[in-house]
Amino acid sequence: MAVQTRYRVIVRCPKCGEKYILRGRNNEKGELETGFKRCVCGNETNLHIDATPE
């Protein structure tokens, strides 16, 4: 069983200024998966995402 690296992910919405701190892992496609879908203001596309390994 291989251990996957967890990432601390900070998502910021420039539209409303909301900030989310999440944990995520890389999926099979190499994309970072956190379960985050959209900001409370409805913004889904224009988000600033910063990920650092834990």
PDB file of N, CA, C, O and CB in Angstrom:
ATOM      1  N   MET A   1       0.838  -1.184   0.000  1.00  0.00           N
ATOM      2  CA  MET A   1       0.000   0.000   0.000  1.00  0.00           C
ATOM      3  C   MET A   1       0.880   1.244   0.000  1.00  0.00           C
ATOM      4  O   MET A   1       1.668   1.450   0.923  1.00  0.00           O
ATOM      5  CB  MET A   1      -0.952   0.000   1.214  1.00  0.00           C
ATOM      6  N   ALA A   2       0.749   2.065  -1.026  1.00  0.00           N
ATOM      7  CA  ALA A   2       1.540   3.278  -1.151  1.00  0.00           C
ATOM      8  C   ALA A   2       0.881   4.423  -0.375  1.00  0.00           C
ATOM      9  O   ALA A   2      -0.343   4.546  -0.328  1.00  0.00           O
ATOM     10  CB  ALA A   2       1.713   3.658  -2.635  1.00  0.00           C
ATOM     11  N   VAL A   3       1.721   5.244   0.224  1.00  0.00           N
ATOM     12  CA  VAL A   3       1.224   6.396   0.979  1.00  0.00           C
ATOM     13  C   VAL A   3       1.175   7.598   0.046  1.00  0.00           C
ATOM     14  O   VAL A   3       2.183   7.965  -0.559  1.00  0.00           O
ATOM     15  CB  VAL A   3       2.123   6.693   2.229  1.00  0.00           C
ATOM     16  N   GLN A   4      -0.007   8.211  -0.068  1.00  0.00           N
ATOM     17  CA  GLN A   4      -0.152   9.392  -0.910  1.00  0.00           C
ATOM     18  C   GLN A   4       0.165  10.636  -0.099  1.00  0.00           C
ATOM     19  O   GLN A   4      -0.133  10.702   1.094  1.00  0.00           O
ATOM     20  CB  GLN A   4      -1.575   9.477  -1.504  1.00  0.00           C
ATOM     21  N   THR A   5       0.767  11.615  -0.745  1.00  0.00           N
ATOM     22  CA  THR A   5       1.071  12.873  -0.092  1.00  0.00           C
ATOM     23  C   THR A   5      -0.191  13.709   0.031  1.00  0.00           C
ATOM     24  O   THR A   5      -0.917  13.911  -0.943  1.00  0.00           O
ATOM     25  CB  THR A   5       2.155  13.638  -0.861  1.00  0.00           C
ATOM     26  N   ARG A   6      -0.442  14.191   1.235  1.00  0.00           N
ATOM     27  CA  ARG A   6      -1.565  15.098   1.445  1.00  0.00           C
ATOM     28  C   ARG A   6      -1.071  16.523   1.249  1.00  0.00           C
ATOM     29  O   ARG A   6       0.090  16.833   1.515  1.00  0.00           O
ATOM     30  CB  ARG A   6      -2.193  14.911   2.865  1.00  0.00           C
ATOM     31  N   TYR A   7      -1.965  17.381   0.782  1.00  0.00           N
ATOM     32  CA  TYR A   7      -1.640  18.765   0.538  1.00  0.00           C
ATOM     33  C   TYR A   7      -2.555  19.672   1.353  1.00  0.00           C
ATOM     34  O   TYR A   7      -3.736  19.376   1.541  1.00  0.00           O
ATOM     35  CB  TYR A   7      -1.746  19.084  -0.952  1.00  0.00           C
ATOM     36  N   ARG A   8      -2.006  20.757   1.823  1.00  0.00           N
ATOM     37  CA  ARG A   8      -2.799  21.807   2.451  1.00  0.00           C
ATOM     38  C   ARG A   8      -3.133  22.781   1.329  1.00  0.00           C
ATOM     39  O   ARG A   8      -2.239  23.363   0.713  1.00  0.00           O
ATOM     40  CB  ARG A   8      -2.025  22.518   3.661  1.00  0.00           C
ATOM     41  N   VAL A   9      -4.417  22.953   1.069  1.00  0.00           N
ATOM     42  CA  VAL A   9      -4.868  23.744  -0.063  1.00  0.00           C
ATOM     43  C   VAL A   9      -5.601  24.984   0.449  1.00  0.00           C
ATOM     44  O   VAL A   9      -6.531  24.884   1.250  1.00  0.00           O
ATOM     45  CB  VAL A   9      -5.783  22.903  -0.995  1.00  0.00           C
ATOM     46  N   ILE A  10      -5.170  26.148  -0.023  1.00  0.00           N
ATOM     47  CA  ILE A  10      -5.844  27.399   0.317  1.00  0.00           C
ATOM     48  C   ILE A  10      -6.498  27.915  -0.953  1.00  0.00           C
ATOM     49  O   ILE A  10      -5.825  28.164  -1.954  1.00  0.00           O
ATOM     50  CB  ILE A  10      -4.846  28.458   0.922  1.00  0.00           C
ATOM     51  N   VAL A  11      -7.812  28.074  -0.906  1.00  0.00           N
ATOM     52  CA  VAL A  11      -8.586  28.574  -2.041  1.00  0.00           C
ATOM     53  C   VAL A  11      -9.092  29.962  -1.672  1.00  0.00           C
ATOM     54  O   VAL A  11      -9.759  30.132  -0.652  1.00  0.00           O
ATOM     55  CB  VAL A  11      -9.778  27.607  -2.406  1.00  0.00           C
ATOM     56  N   ARG A  12      -8.775  30.955  -2.501  1.00  0.00           N
ATOM     57  CA  ARG A  12      -9.236  32.319  -2.266  1.00  0.00           C
ATOM     58  C   ARG A  12     -10.099  32.770  -3.433  1.00  0.00           C
ATOM     59  O   ARG A  12      -9.775  32.534  -4.597  1.00  0.00           O
ATOM     60  CB  ARG A  12      -8.041  33.283  -2.068  1.00  0.00           C
ATOM     61  N   CYS A  13     -11.205  33.424  -3.097  1.00  0.00           N
ATOM     62  CA  CYS A  13     -12.109  33.947  -4.110  1.00  0.00           C
ATOM     63  C   CYS A  13     -11.877  35.449  -4.245  1.00  0.00           C
ATOM     64  O   CYS A  13     -12.126  36.192  -3.295  1.00  0.00           O
ATOM     65  CB  CYS A  13     -13.593  33.640  -3.751  1.00  0.00           C
ATOM     66  N   PRO A  14     -11.402  35.915  -5.409  1.00  0.00           N
ATOM     67  CA  PRO A  14     -11.179  37.350  -5.585  1.00  0.00           C
ATOM     68  C   PRO A  14     -12.484  38.141  -5.715  1.00  0.00           C
ATOM     69  O   PRO A  14     -12.496  39.360  -5.545  1.00  0.00           O
ATOM     70  CB  PRO A  14     -10.319  37.587  -6.809  1.00  0.00           C
ATOM     71  N   LYS A  15     -13.560  37.454  -6.010  1.00  0.00           N
ATOM     72  CA  LYS A  15     -14.854  38.118  -6.197  1.00  0.00           C
ATOM     73  C   LYS A  15     -15.421  38.623  -4.862  1.00  0.00           C
ATOM     74  O   LYS A  15     -15.864  39.768  -4.770  1.00  0.00           O
ATOM     75  CB  LYS A  15     -15.852  37.154  -6.863  1.00  0.00           C
ATOM     76  N   CYS A  16     -15.407  37.768  -3.829  1.00  0.00           N
ATOM     77  CA  CYS A  16     -15.988  38.160  -2.540  1.00  0.00           C
ATOM     78  C   CYS A  16     -14.968  38.218  -1.408  1.00  0.00           C
ATOM     79  O   CYS A  16     -15.274  38.732  -0.332  1.00  0.00           O
ATOM     80  CB  CYS A  16     -17.085  37.202  -2.166  1.00  0.00           C
ATOM     81  N   GLY A  17     -13.747  37.695  -1.634  1.00  0.00           N
ATOM     82  CA  GLY A  17     -12.709  37.730  -0.612  1.00  0.00           C
ATOM     83  C   GLY A  17     -12.728  36.549   0.349  1.00  0.00           C
ATOM     84  O   GLY A  17     -11.942  36.529   1.296  1.00  0.00           O
ATOM     85  N   GLU A  18     -13.587  35.578   0.141  1.00  0.00           N
ATOM     86  CA  GLU A  18     -13.685  34.406   1.024  1.00  0.00           C
ATOM     87  C   GLU A  18     -12.430  33.540   0.884  1.00  0.00           C
ATOM     88  O   GLU A  18     -11.841  33.460  -0.194  1.00  0.00           O
ATOM     89  CB  GLU A  18     -14.961  33.571   0.696  1.00  0.00           C
ATOM     90  N   LYS A  19     -12.030  32.896   1.977  1.00  0.00           N
ATOM     91  CA  LYS A  19     -10.836  32.042   1.992  1.00  0.00           C
ATOM     92  C   LYS A  19     -11.219  30.694   2.592  1.00  0.00           C
ATOM     93  O   LYS A  19     -11.893  30.631   3.620  1.00  0.00           O
ATOM     94  CB  LYS A  19      -9.664  32.706   2.806  1.00  0.00           C
ATOM     95  N   TYR A  20     -10.783  29.614   1.939  1.00  0.00           N
ATOM     96  CA  TYR A  20     -11.051  28.257   2.391  1.00  0.00           C
ATOM     97  C   TYR A  20      -9.728  27.535   2.575  1.00  0.00           C
ATOM     98  O   TYR A  20      -8.845  27.625   1.722  1.00  0.00           O
ATOM     99  CB  TYR A  20     -11.963  27.500   1.390  1.00  0.00           C
ATOM    100  N   ILE A  21      -9.587  26.817   3.687  1.00  0.00           N
ATOM    101  CA  ILE A  21      -8.397  25.999   3.929  1.00  0.00           C
ATOM    102  C   ILE A  21      -8.856  24.547   3.951  1.00  0.00           C
ATOM    103  O   ILE A  21      -9.677  24.153   4.779  1.00  0.00           O
ATOM    104  CB  ILE A  21      -7.668  26.400   5.280  1.00  0.00           C
ATOM    105  N   LEU A  22      -8.309  23.754   3.021  1.00  0.00           N
ATOM    106  CA  LEU A  22      -8.743  22.369   2.830  1.00  0.00           C
ATOM    107  C   LEU A  22      -7.537  21.442   2.805  1.00  0.00           C
ATOM    108  O   LEU A  22      -6.392  21.891   2.750  1.00  0.00           O
ATOM    109  CB  LEU A  22      -9.559  22.224   1.528  1.00  0.00           C
ATOM    110  N   ARG A  23      -7.809  20.146   2.845  1.00  0.00           N
ATOM    111  CA  ARG A  23      -6.781  19.141   2.636  1.00  0.00           C
ATOM    112  C   ARG A  23      -7.164  18.341   1.400  1.00  0.00           C
ATOM    113  O   ARG A  23      -8.342  18.075   1.160  1.00  0.00           O
ATOM    114  CB  ARG A  23      -6.615  18.216   3.888  1.00  0.00           C
ATOM    115  N   GLY A  24      -6.163  17.963   0.623  1.00  0.00           N
ATOM    116  CA  GLY A  24      -6.450  17.211  -0.586  1.00  0.00           C
ATOM    117  C   GLY A  24      -5.317  16.276  -0.953  1.00  0.00           C
ATOM    118  O   GLY A  24      -4.229  16.316  -0.378  1.00  0.00           O
ATOM    119  N   ARG A  25      -5.610  15.434  -1.931  1.00  0.00           N
ATOM    120  CA  ARG A  25      -4.631  14.474  -2.477  1.00  0.00           C
ATOM    121  C   ARG A  25      -4.746  14.469  -3.988  1.00  0.00           C
ATOM    122  O   ARG A  25      -5.762  14.879  -4.548  1.00  0.00           O
ATOM    123  CB  ARG A  25      -4.856  13.034  -1.903  1.00  0.00           C
ATOM    124  N   ASN A  26      -3.691  13.999  -4.644  1.00  0.00           N
ATOM    125  CA  ASN A  26      -3.731  13.851  -6.093  1.00  0.00           C
ATOM    126  C   ASN A  26      -4.563  12.633  -6.454  1.00  0.00           C
ATOM    127  O   ASN A  26      -4.447  11.586  -5.818  1.00  0.00           O
ATOM    128  CB  ASN A  26      -2.308  13.731  -6.677  1.00  0.00           C
ATOM    129  N   ASN A  27      -5.414  12.769  -7.487  1.00  0.00           N
ATOM    130  CA  ASN A  27      -6.202  11.623  -7.950  1.00  0.00           C
ATOM    131  C   ASN A  27      -5.427  10.883  -9.040  1.00  0.00           C
ATOM    132  O   ASN A  27      -4.263  11.197  -9.288  1.00  0.00           O
ATOM    133  CB  ASN A  27      -7.597  12.081  -8.482  1.00  0.00           C
ATOM    134  N   GLU A  28      -6.056   9.910  -9.689  1.00  0.00           N
ATOM    135  CA  GLU A  28      -5.389   9.097 -10.710  1.00  0.00           C
ATOM    136  C   GLU A  28      -4.931   9.919 -11.912  1.00  0.00           C
ATOM    137  O   GLU A  28      -3.956   9.562 -12.572  1.00  0.00           O
ATOM    138  CB  GLU A  28      -6.317   7.997 -11.176  1.00  0.00           C
ATOM    139  N   LYS A  29      -5.621  11.004 -12.194  1.00  0.00           N
ATOM    140  CA  LYS A  29      -5.273  11.861 -13.328  1.00  0.00           C
ATOM    141  C   LYS A  29      -4.177  12.867 -12.996  1.00  0.00           C
ATOM    142  O   LYS A  29      -3.720  13.591 -13.881  1.00  0.00           O
ATOM    143  CB  LYS A  29      -6.497  12.596 -13.809  1.00  0.00           C
ATOM    144  N   GLY A  30      -3.745  12.926 -11.728  1.00  0.00           N
ATOM    145  CA  GLY A  30      -2.717  13.867 -11.314  1.00  0.00           C
ATOM    146  C   GLY A  30      -3.278  15.213 -10.876  1.00  0.00           C
ATOM    147  O   GLY A  30      -2.524  16.147 -10.603  1.00  0.00           O
ATOM    148  N   GLU A  31      -4.609  15.312 -10.810  1.00  0.00           N
ATOM    149  CA  GLU A  31      -5.246  16.560 -10.384  1.00  0.00           C
ATOM    150  C   GLU A  31      -5.408  16.548  -8.871  1.00  0.00           C
ATOM    151  O   GLU A  31      -5.548  15.486  -8.263  1.00  0.00           O
ATOM    152  CB  GLU A  31      -6.624  16.754 -11.082  1.00  0.00           C
ATOM    153  N   LEU A  32      -5.390  17.716  -8.275  1.00  0.00           N
ATOM    154  CA  LEU A  32      -5.579  17.842  -6.836  1.00  0.00           C
ATOM    155  C   LEU A  32      -7.058  17.760  -6.507  1.00  0.00           C
ATOM    156  O   LEU A  32      -7.855  18.544  -7.022  1.00  0.00           O
ATOM    157  CB  LEU A  32      -4.979  19.161  -6.315  1.00  0.00           C
ATOM    158  N   GLU A  33      -7.430  16.816  -5.650  1.00  0.00           N
ATOM    159  CA  GLU A  33      -8.832  16.586  -5.315  1.00  0.00           C
ATOM    160  C   GLU A  33      -9.086  16.965  -3.855  1.00  0.00           C
ATOM    161  O   GLU A  33      -8.490  16.393  -2.943  1.00  0.00           O
ATOM    162  CB  GLU A  33      -9.220  15.107  -5.569  1.00  0.00           C
ATOM    163  N   THR A  34      -9.986  17.944  -3.644  1.00  0.00           N
ATOM    164  CA  THR A  34     -10.338  18.377  -2.291  1.00  0.00           C
ATOM    165  C   THR A  34     -11.831  18.245  -2.027  1.00  0.00           C
ATOM    166  O   THR A  34     -12.252  18.238  -0.870  1.00  0.00           O
ATOM    167  CB  THR A  34      -9.901  19.817  -2.070  1.00  0.00           C
ATOM    168  N   GLY A  35     -12.627  18.142  -3.064  1.00  0.00           N
ATOM    169  CA  GLY A  35     -14.070  18.119  -2.904  1.00  0.00           C
ATOM    170  C   GLY A  35     -14.685  19.506  -3.021  1.00  0.00           C
ATOM    171  O   GLY A  35     -15.908  19.640  -2.974  1.00  0.00           O
ATOM    172  N   PHE A  36     -13.856  20.545  -3.172  1.00  0.00           N
ATOM    173  CA  PHE A  36     -14.349  21.912  -3.290  1.00  0.00           C
ATOM    174  C   PHE A  36     -15.001  22.105  -4.652  1.00  0.00           C
ATOM    175  O   PHE A  36     -14.418  21.744  -5.674  1.00  0.00           O
ATOM    176  CB  PHE A  36     -13.205  22.930  -3.084  1.00  0.00           C
ATOM    177  N   LYS A  37     -16.205  22.671  -4.677  1.00  0.00           N
ATOM    178  CA  LYS A  37     -16.933  22.870  -5.928  1.00  0.00           C
ATOM    179  C   LYS A  37     -17.054  24.346  -6.302  1.00  0.00           C
ATOM    180  O   LYS A  37     -16.735  24.726  -7.428  1.00  0.00           O
ATOM    181  CB  LYS A  37     -18.313  22.255  -5.824  1.00  0.00           C
ATOM    182  N   ARG A  38     -17.519  25.191  -5.353  1.00  0.00           N
ATOM    183  CA  ARG A  38     -17.669  26.609  -5.649  1.00  0.00           C
ATOM    184  C   ARG A  38     -17.723  27.417  -4.357  1.00  0.00           C
ATOM    185  O   ARG A  38     -17.971  26.879  -3.278  1.00  0.00           O
ATOM    186  CB  ARG A  38     -18.932  26.856  -6.492  1.00  0.00           C
ATOM    187  N   CYS A  39     -17.492  28.695  -4.488  1.00  0.00           N
ATOM    188  CA  CYS A  39     -17.527  29.631  -3.370  1.00  0.00           C
ATOM    189  C   CYS A  39     -18.980  29.916  -2.982  1.00  0.00           C
ATOM    190  O   CYS A  39     -19.894  29.656  -3.764  1.00  0.00           O
ATOM    191  CB  CYS A  39     -16.788  30.946  -3.731  1.00  0.00           C
ATOM    192  N   VAL A  40     -19.193  30.447  -1.786  1.00  0.00           N
ATOM    193  CA  VAL A  40     -20.547  30.767  -1.333  1.00  0.00           C
ATOM    194  C   VAL A  40     -21.190  31.849  -2.196  1.00  0.00           C
ATOM    195  O   VAL A  40     -22.416  31.950  -2.243  1.00  0.00           O
ATOM    196  CB  VAL A  40     -20.522  31.215   0.125  1.00  0.00           C
ATOM    197  N   CYS A  41     -20.383  32.659  -2.879  1.00  0.00           N
ATOM    198  CA  CYS A  41     -20.926  33.703  -3.750  1.00  0.00           C
ATOM    199  C   CYS A  41     -21.313  33.150  -5.126  1.00  0.00           C
ATOM    200  O   CYS A  41     -21.865  33.885  -5.945  1.00  0.00           O
ATOM    201  CB  CYS A  41     -19.908  34.834  -3.911  1.00  0.00           C
ATOM    202  N   GLY A  42     -21.033  31.866  -5.395  1.00  0.00           N
ATOM    203  CA  GLY A  42     -21.388  31.250  -6.669  1.00  0.00           C
ATOM    204  C   GLY A  42     -20.244  31.177  -7.659  1.00  0.00           C
ATOM    205  O   GLY A  42     -20.408  30.616  -8.743  1.00  0.00           O
ATOM    206  N   ASN A  43     -19.091  31.729  -7.318  1.00  0.00           N
ATOM    207  CA  ASN A  43     -17.932  31.720  -8.206  1.00  0.00           C
ATOM    208  C   ASN A  43     -17.369  30.298  -8.308  1.00  0.00           C
ATOM    209  O   ASN A  43     -17.039  29.684  -7.294  1.00  0.00           O
ATOM    210  CB  ASN A  43     -16.844  32.708  -7.698  1.00  0.00           C
ATOM    211  N   GLU A  44     -17.261  29.781  -9.536  1.00  0.00           N
ATOM    212  CA  GLU A  44     -16.723  28.439  -9.772  1.00  0.00           C
ATOM    213  C   GLU A  44     -15.432  28.441 -10.574  1.00  0.00           C
ATOM    214  O   GLU A  44     -14.684  27.464 -10.533  1.00  0.00           O
ATOM    215  CB  GLU A  44     -17.743  27.602 -10.481  1.00  0.00           C
ATOM    216  N   THR A  45     -15.155  29.521 -11.305  1.00  0.00           N
ATOM    217  CA  THR A  45     -14.049  29.486 -12.254  1.00  0.00           C
ATOM    218  C   THR A  45     -12.867  30.366 -11.878  1.00  0.00           C
ATOM    219  O   THR A  45     -11.725  29.953 -12.083  1.00  0.00           O
ATOM    220  CB  THR A  45     -14.538  29.885 -13.587  1.00  0.00           C
ATOM    221  N   ASN A  46     -13.082  31.536 -11.350  1.00  0.00           N
ATOM    222  CA  ASN A  46     -12.004  32.473 -11.070  1.00  0.00           C
ATOM    223  C   ASN A  46     -11.598  32.363  -9.613  1.00  0.00           C
ATOM    224  O   ASN A  46     -12.009  33.186  -8.794  1.00  0.00           O
ATOM    225  CB  ASN A  46     -12.424  33.913 -11.408  1.00  0.00           C
ATOM    226  N   LEU A  47     -10.781  31.341  -9.268  1.00  0.00           N
ATOM    227  CA  LEU A  47     -10.336  31.107  -7.902  1.00  0.00           C
ATOM    228  C   LEU A  47      -8.814  31.031  -7.875  1.00  0.00           C
ATOM    229  O   LEU A  47      -8.192  30.534  -8.813  1.00  0.00           O
ATOM    230  CB  LEU A  47     -10.963  29.810  -7.330  1.00  0.00           C
ATOM    231  N   HIS A  48      -8.222  31.526  -6.798  1.00  0.00           N
ATOM    232  CA  HIS A  48      -6.778  31.433  -6.600  1.00  0.00           C
ATOM    233  C   HIS A  48      -6.521  30.255  -5.679  1.00  0.00           C
ATOM    234  O   HIS A  48      -7.010  30.230  -4.549  1.00  0.00           O
ATOM    235  CB  HIS A  48      -6.183  32.764  -6.009  1.00  0.00           C
ATOM    236  N   ILE A  49      -5.741  29.258  -6.162  1.00  0.00           N
ATOM    237  CA  ILE A  49      -5.494  28.033  -5.420  1.00  0.00           C
ATOM    238  C   ILE A  49      -4.007  27.901  -5.152  1.00  0.00           C
ATOM    239  O   ILE A  49      -3.186  28.010  -6.064  1.00  0.00           O
ATOM    240  CB  ILE A  49      -6.023  26.804  -6.187  1.00  0.00           C
ATOM    241  N   ASP A  50      -3.664  27.662  -3.874  1.00  0.00           N
ATOM    242  CA  ASP A  50      -2.281  27.484  -3.465  1.00  0.00           C
ATOM    243  C   ASP A  50      -2.182  26.178  -2.679  1.00  0.00           C
ATOM    244  O   ASP A  50      -2.868  26.021  -1.669  1.00  0.00           O
ATOM    245  CB  ASP A  50      -1.777  28.700  -2.616  1.00  0.00           C
ATOM    246  N   ALA A  51      -1.342  25.239  -3.123  1.00  0.00           N
ATOM    247  CA  ALA A  51      -1.219  23.939  -2.457  1.00  0.00           C
ATOM    248  C   ALA A  51       0.229  23.731  -2.001  1.00  0.00           C
ATOM    249  O   ALA A  51       1.177  23.969  -2.749  1.00  0.00           O
ATOM    250  CB  ALA A  51      -1.666  22.784  -3.407  1.00  0.00           C
ATOM    251  N   THR A  52       0.368  23.278  -0.745  1.00  0.00           N
ATOM    252  CA  THR A  52       1.672  22.942  -0.203  1.00  0.00           C
ATOM    253  C   THR A  52       1.596  21.570   0.471  1.00  0.00           C
ATOM    254  O   THR A  52       0.599  21.264   1.124  1.00  0.00           O
ATOM    255  CB  THR A  52       2.153  24.030   0.797  1.00  0.00           C
ATOM    256  N   PRO A  53       2.633  20.740   0.324  1.00  0.00           N
ATOM    257  CA  PRO A  53       2.610  19.412   0.948  1.00  0.00           C
ATOM    258  C   PRO A  53       2.604  19.532   2.466  1.00  0.00           C
ATOM    259  O   PRO A  53       3.194  20.456   3.025  1.00  0.00           O
ATOM    260  CB  PRO A  53       3.818  18.574   0.487  1.00  0.00           C
ATOM    261  N   GLU A  54       1.934  18.589   3.130  1.00  0.00           N
ATOM    262  CA  GLU A  54       1.921  18.559   4.595  1.00  0.00           C
ATOM    263  C   GLU A  54       3.067  17.748   5.115  1.00  0.00           C
ATOM    264  O   GLU A  54       3.223  17.607   6.328  1.00  0.00           O
ATOM    265  CB  GLU A  54       0.612  17.999   5.121  1.00  0.00           C
TER     266      GLU A  54
END
